[in-house]
Amino acid sequence: MEFGGCSPMRPTTPLLGCGIAAGVLVPALILIDGATRPGYSLWHHGASQLGTGERGWLQTVNFVIGALLLLTFAAGLRRALPPSRSAVWGSSLLMTAGLALAVAGIVPTDPALGYPPGRSDAVTIGGCPYGVRQAAAGFRVWFFRRGW
């Protein structure tokens, strides 16, 4: 029984190809959808805000499919790498990113920064995970700048 590397019984190339697909499809759809929406600017608004408005379902599908592709890539990476701590950590972090992307797709964000046009900027319970994520990212930057 082989634990690491490629074996004829477990082809990993299609699994690894999912990582390429996720890396191309998710940003491409964000750019294309954002460019065709009136009042949306990727420089000013977050990609998650494309999940609001009439075509919000498109961004939800984009994030969920991207998450599935990323999770599949993580499984392929774990199979392809020889057994080591880095293989476990790398695939685990990719799986965590995939799960976070799925949550971003399933939990809708609130309108903010004037997008979609004409909608309120009030924050609801559904938008709270995004605020928590932003606070965690800010804390991480502060934490590492202090040298801790």
C-alpha positions in Angstrom: 0.0 0.0 0.0 1.4 3.4 -1.0 0.7 6.4 1.2 2.4 9.2 -0.7 3.0 9.9 -4.3 1.0 8.8 -7.4 -0.1 5.3 -7.8 -1.9 3.7 -10.7 -4.9 3.0 -8.5 -5.4 6.6 -7.5 -4.9 9.1 -10.3 -4.2 12.5 -9.0 -3.8 14.6 -12.1 -7.5 15.4 -12.5 -7.6 16.4 -8.8 -4.6 18.7 -9.2 -6.2 20.2 -12.3 -9.1 21.3 -10.1 -6.7 23.8 -8.5 -5.9 25.3 -11.8 -9.6 25.5 -12.7 -10.4 27.2 -9.3 -7.6 29.7 -9.7 -8.8 30.7 -13.2 -12.6 30.4 -13.0 -13.3 32.2 -9.7 -11.3 35.4 -10.4 -12.5 35.4 -14.1 -16.1 35.3 -13.1 -15.6 38.0 -10.4 -13.9 40.3 -13.0 -16.5 39.6 -15.7 -19.5 39.9 -13.5 -18.2 43.0 -11.7 -17.4 44.7 -15.0 -21.0 44.2 -16.2 -22.7 45.4 -13.1 -23.7 49.1 -12.9 -22.3 50.9 -9.8 -19.8 48.1 -8.9 -16.1 48.7 -8.7 -13.6 46.0 -7.7 -11.4 48.7 -6.4 -14.0 50.0 -4.0 -16.3 47.0 -3.3 -15.5 43.5 -2.1 -16.0 40.5 -4.4 -18.6 39.2 -1.9 -20.8 42.2 -2.6 -21.5 40.7 -6.0 -23.6 38.2 -4.0 -26.1 41.0 -3.5 -28.6 42.4 -6.0 -30.5 40.7 -8.8 -27.6 38.5 -10.0 -26.4 37.6 -6.5 -27.0 33.9 -7.2 -24.2 34.0 -9.8 -21.5 34.9 -7.2 -23.0 32.3 -4.7 -22.6 29.6 -7.4 -19.1 30.9 -8.2 -17.9 30.7 -4.6 -19.5 27.3 -4.0 -18.1 25.7 -7.1 -14.7 27.4 -6.4 -14.8 25.9 -2.9 -15.5 22.4 -4.3 -12.7 22.7 -6.8 -10.3 23.9 -4.1 -11.3 21.1 -1.7 -10.7 18.6 -4.5 -7.3 20.2 -5.2 -6.4 19.9 -1.6 -7.2 16.1 -1.7 -5.1 15.7 -4.8 -2.2 17.6 -3.3 -2.3 15.4 -0.2 -2.1 12.3 -2.5 0.6 13.7 -4.7 3.0 14.8 -2.0 5.2 12.3 -0.1 4.1 11.8 3.6 5.4 14.8 5.6 4.3 17.5 8.0 4.3 20.0 5.2 2.0 17.8 3.0 -0.4 17.6 5.9 -0.3 21.3 6.7 -0.4 22.4 3.1 -3.4 20.3 2.3 -5.1 21.2 5.6 -4.7 24.9 5.0 -6.1 24.6 1.4 -9.1 22.6 2.8 -9.7 25.4 5.3 -9.6 28.0 2.5 -12.0 25.9 0.5 -14.4 25.7 3.5 -14.1 29.4 4.0 -14.9 30.1 0.4 -18.0 27.8 0.7 -19.2 29.8 3.7 -18.6 33.0 1.8 -20.9 31.7 -0.9 -23.6 30.3 1.3 -23.8 33.2 3.8 -24.9 36.4 2.0 -23.1 39.6 2.7 -24.9 42.9 3.3 -25.0 45.9 1.0 -22.1 48.2 1.8 -20.2 51.2 0.5 -23.1 52.2 -1.8 -23.5 48.8 -3.6 -25.9 47.8 -4.9 -27.0 51.3 -5.7 -30.1 52.5 -3.8 -29.8 49.8 -1.0 -29.3 50.5 2.6 -25.9 50.1 4.3 -27.4 48.6 7.4 -25.5 45.6 8.8 -27.6 42.5 9.6 -26.8 39.2 11.4 -26.1 37.6 8.0 -23.3 40.1 7.3 -21.6 39.6 10.6 -19.2 36.8 9.4 -17.7 39.2 6.9 -17.1 41.8 9.7 -15.4 39.1 11.8 -13.3 38.0 8.9 -12.1 41.6 8.2 -11.3 42.1 11.9 -9.3 38.8 12.0 -7.3 39.9 8.9 -6.6 43.3 10.5 -5.5 41.7 13.8 -3.2 39.3 11.9 -1.5 42.2 10.1 -1.1 44.1 13.4 0.2 40.9 15.2 2.9 40.2 12.7 4.0 43.8 12.3 4.7 43.8 16.0 7.0 40.8 15.6 5.1 38.4 17.8 
